Amino acid sequence: MLSGFCMDIGGTRARIYEFKDGARRAQLEIELPVIDSALSIQENSQKRVQAISRLVSYFASERRVKRVATACAGLKDENRTGVTLLNFAVPLPDLTRSVEEETGTIIGPLFDDDVAAAWGHLVSPLSPLGDKPVNTILLTAGTGLAEAHWIDGQFVCKKSYPRASEYGLEEKLRGEGWRRDGNPCEALCELVRIRRQLYPLDLMILSGRFVHMDRDCLPFLRAELAMDVEVVELPEAPALGALQMLQASAP
């Protein structure tokens, strides 16, 4: 069972957790500073990096945490130390160095949030993925959209399929895209039909802000797609997955 400290950095908020033998013992969440149009991109980035440093410092200092496994949204540099491109937000250059200098805690490498979220579902007893070893599409709605596929007992490399944004679907499926009516069904159906051209899919797991969708949509989705659809409230999935990935990569 997993034990350690882990963090999830998204487009609008960041969360940090402590796990002990697979159970969540403590957590802390902050809203990241809203993008200020009066400031430069660099100034907005600095404000966000400083906020993340404060979160790590407040949570980790009294616990004397040396390392935090971190899932992070956006395109990373080749060393996974910073974010070079982040949809709907600003880049976070030199993030790991800045946080370590400020707090003494290492938060790198920065794992991709979609891959980490998938691993989080695999190792969490609260997710149906581990109980149902069937071909699954996992979607996590937030500021953006995280997507992963569990096919024939393994996760498919995300570079092997086009991003949902290439079909114009990320904008429709991210949390803000359907907030008003709570109904993301049309875009979900379209994405699943596209993915079924590549993979046989029997289960869809929806998490993140999908927990706020209109649950009356579920019978329609199950009938329209002829597959099981589960909504899982597992906000710690990306952070927990990052902890699993970090420990698995340790020598």
C-alpha positions in Angstrom: 0.0 0.0 0.0 1.2 3.5 -0.9 2.6 5.8 1.7 4.1 9.3 1.1 3.4 12.8 0.0 1.9 13.8 -3.4 0.5 16.9 -5.1 -1.7 17.7 -8.1 -1.2 21.1 -9.9 -4.0 22.0 -12.3 -5.0 25.1 -14.1 -7.0 26.7 -11.3 -5.9 25.0 -8.1 -3.3 22.8 -6.4 -3.8 20.0 -3.9 -1.3 18.3 -1.7 -1.8 15.1 0.3 -0.3 12.7 2.7 -1.1 9.0 2.3 -0.4 6.2 4.8 -0.8 2.6 3.8 -3.1 3.7 1.0 -5.3 5.8 3.2 -5.5 9.6 2.9 -4.4 11.1 6.2 -4.2 14.8 5.4 -4.7 17.2 2.5 -4.5 20.9 1.7 -5.9 22.8 -1.3 -5.4 26.3 -2.6 -6.9 28.3 -5.5 -4.1 29.5 -7.7 -4.0 33.2 -8.5 -6.4 34.3 -11.2 -4.7 35.4 -14.4 -4.5 39.2 -14.3 -4.7 40.8 -17.7 -2.9 43.8 -16.4 0.2 41.8 -15.7 2.7 40.1 -18.1 2.7 36.4 -18.6 6.0 36.2 -16.7 4.5 38.1 -13.7 1.4 35.9 -13.7 3.6 32.8 -13.8 5.7 34.1 -10.9 2.6 34.6 -8.8 1.5 31.1 -9.4 4.9 29.6 -8.7 5.0 31.6 -5.4 1.5 30.3 -4.5 2.6 26.7 -5.1 5.7 27.3 -3.0 3.6 28.6 -0.1 1.4 25.5 -0.3 4.3 23.1 -0.2 6.0 25.1 2.6 2.9 25.3 4.8 2.1 21.6 4.4 5.6 20.1 4.3 7.7 22.2 6.7 6.4 20.8 10.0 6.3 17.3 8.5 9.9 17.6 7.3 9.0 16.4 3.9 12.0 15.9 1.5 10.1 15.0 -1.6 6.5 15.3 -3.0 5.4 13.3 -6.0 3.7 15.7 -8.4 1.2 15.5 -11.2 0.9 18.6 -13.2 -1.2 19.8 -16.1 0.4 21.2 -19.3 3.3 20.5 -21.6 6.6 20.0 -19.7 10.2 20.8 -20.7 12.3 17.8 -21.5 13.6 17.4 -17.9 10.1 17.7 -16.4 11.1 20.6 -14.2 8.7 23.2 -15.6 5.6 23.8 -17.7 6.2 25.4 -21.0 2.5 25.4 -22.2 -0.7 25.2 -20.2 -4.0 25.6 -21.9 -6.4 28.1 -20.2 -3.6 29.3 -17.9 0.1 30.4 -18.0 3.4 28.5 -18.1 5.3 27.6 -15.0 9.0 27.7 -16.0 11.6 26.4 -13.6 8.9 25.3 -11.2 10.7 22.5 -9.4 13.9 24.6 -8.9 11.9 27.6 -7.6 9.9 25.5 -5.1 13.0 23.6 -3.9 14.9 26.9 -3.4 12.0 28.4 -1.5 11.0 25.3 0.6 13.8 22.8 0.5 11.3 20.2 -0.8 11.8 18.4 -4.2 8.6 18.3 -6.2 10.0 16.9 -9.5 9.8 15.2 -11.9 6.5 16.7 -13.0 4.3 13.8 -14.2 1.6 14.3 -16.8 -1.7 14.7 -14.9 -3.7 12.5 -17.3 -1.3 9.6 -17.0 -1.0 10.1 -13.2 -4.8 10.2 -12.8 -5.1 6.9 -14.6 -2.6 5.3 -12.3 -4.4 6.8 -9.4 -7.6 5.0 -10.4 -5.7 1.8 -10.9 -4.2 1.7 -7.4 -7.1 3.2 -5.5 -9.6 0.8 -3.9 -12.3 3.6 -4.4 -12.2 3.3 -8.2 -13.9 0.6 -10.2 -11.0 0.3 -12.5 -9.1 -2.2 -10.3 -12.3 -4.3 -9.8 -13.2 -4.4 -13.5 -10.2 -5.5 -15.6 -12.0 -4.4 -18.8 -11.1 -2.0 -21.6 -11.7 1.4 -20.2 -11.6 5.1 -21.1 -10.9 7.3 -18.2 -11.8 11.0 -18.4 -11.1 13.6 -15.8 -12.7 17.1 -16.3 -11.0 20.1 -14.8 -9.7 23.3 -16.2 -8.8 21.1 -19.1 -9.5 17.4 -19.9 -7.3 14.5 -18.8 -7.8 11.2 -20.8 -6.4 7.7 -20.5 -7.1 4.3 -21.9 -6.7 1.0 -20.1 -6.6 -1.7 -22.9 -5.9 -5.4 -22.5 -4.5 -4.8 -19.0 -2.2 -1.9 -19.7 -2.3 1.9 -20.3 -2.0 2.9 -23.9 0.8 5.5 -24.6 -1.0 8.8 -24.9 1.2 9.8 -27.9 -0.5 7.0 -29.9 -3.8 8.8 -30.3 -4.8 12.4 -31.1 -5.8 14.7 -28.2 -9.5 15.5 -27.7 -8.6 19.1 -28.5 -7.8 18.1 -32.1 -11.4 17.2 -32.6 -12.7 20.3 -30.8 -13.9 18.3 -27.9 -11.7 19.4 -25.0 -13.4 22.7 -24.9 -16.7 21.0 -24.6 -15.7 18.4 -22.0 -13.6 20.5 -19.6 -15.5 21.5 -16.5 -16.4 25.0 -17.8 -17.7 23.6 -21.1 -21.0 22.2 -19.7 -21.2 23.9 -16.3 -24.5 25.7 -17.0 -26.6 22.7 -18.1 -24.7 19.9 -16.5 -25.0 17.8 -19.7 -21.8 16.8 -21.5 -23.5 13.8 -23.1 -23.2 14.8 -26.8 -19.4 15.4 -26.5 -18.8 12.3 -24.5 -20.6 10.2 -27.1 -18.7 11.8 -29.9 -15.3 11.1 -28.2 -16.1 7.5 -27.4 -17.2 6.9 -31.0 -13.9 8.3 -32.2 -11.9 6.3 -29.7 -13.7 3.1 -30.6 -12.1 3.3 -34.1 -8.9 2.5 -32.3 -9.8 0.5 -29.2 -12.6 -1.8 -28.0 -14.2 0.0 -25.0 -16.5 -1.6 -22.4 -16.3 0.9 -19.6 -16.1 4.7 -19.1 -15.0 6.2 -15.8 -15.7 9.9 -15.3 -14.0 11.8 -12.5 -12.9 15.3 -11.6 -15.6 17.8 -12.3 -17.7 15.2 -13.9 -19.0 14.5 -10.4 -21.1 17.7 -10.9 -22.8 16.5 -14.1 -26.5 15.8 -14.2 -26.8 12.2 -13.1 -29.9 11.8 -15.2 -27.6 11.7 -18.2 -26.1 8.3 -17.1 -28.9 6.0 -18.3 -28.8 7.8 -21.7 -25.1 7.4 -22.0 -25.2 3.7 -21.0 -27.9 3.0 -23.6 -26.4 5.2 -26.4 -22.9 3.8 -26.0 -23.9 0.2 -25.0 -21.3 0.3 -22.2 -21.1 0.8 -18.5 -20.5 4.4 -17.3 -19.3 5.2 -13.8 -18.9 8.6 -12.1 -16.2 8.4 -9.4 -15.4 11.2 -6.9 -11.7 10.7 -6.6 -10.0 14.1 -6.6 -6.8 12.6 -5.2 -6.3 10.4 -8.3 -3.6 12.4 -10.1 -1.6 13.0 -6.9 -2.0 9.3 -5.8 -0.9 8.2 -9.3 2.1 10.5 -9.2 3.1 8.8 -5.9 2.8 5.4 -7.5 4.8 6.5 -10.6 7.6 8.0 -8.4 7.9 5.0 -6.2 7.8 2.6 -9.2 10.7 4.6 -10.9 12.9 4.5 -7.7 16.0 2.4 -8.0 
